[in-house]
Amino acid sequence: MVINMYLTNCFFIYSFLGFLLEGIFTLIVSGHFSSGILYGPWTPVYGFGAVLTIVISKKIFKKMHQNKFIETLVTFLVLTIVLTIIEWLGGILIENLFHETLWNYKDYKFNIGKYIALEMALVWGIASILVIYFLKPIIDKLENKIPKSITTLLSILFIIDLITTTIIKLK
């Protein structure tokens, strides 16, 4: 149960951080704050990506027992692929459910359709390494201070947001 609470908290923390990061980037580039499809202050693709990053890197580090460079390289390659697939699936899901395209990489030199580009895949790989080695240690110190009641409340609000967004956007 403790691991599930940890991963749930990580999902919300990284979803919120992704919401802020993407929103600020969009504000700088286009002049308006925007991130994701939901109404709440979270962008779930970042939360899912971070949780997968944490779980996969832990499994790689546990099984490999190589020097840190080799483990980091394998982790980078695996997570680049996994996170790119998550981005691709997220784009397809949002387009099919809500008939919206939130990002489009068609103008990128090394795109594979509109939801995947080698340039962005490398960004996800680098971001995963930054999360593992720099952000996760900081987040881990904060995560264990979150009361279970806050996690439960956030979970309920997130589910309400998912349902509300789905109902409103499907009309």
Secondary structure, DSSP 4 states (H G I P E B T S, - for coil): -HHHHHHHHHHHHHHHHHHHHHHHHHHHHHSS---SSSSSS--HHHHHHHHHHHHHHHHHHHHH---HHHHHHHHHHHHHHHHHHHHHHHHHHHHHHH---S---TTSTTEETTTEEHHHHHHHHHHHHHIIIIIHHHHHHHHTTS-HHHHHHHHHHHHHHHHHHHHHHH-
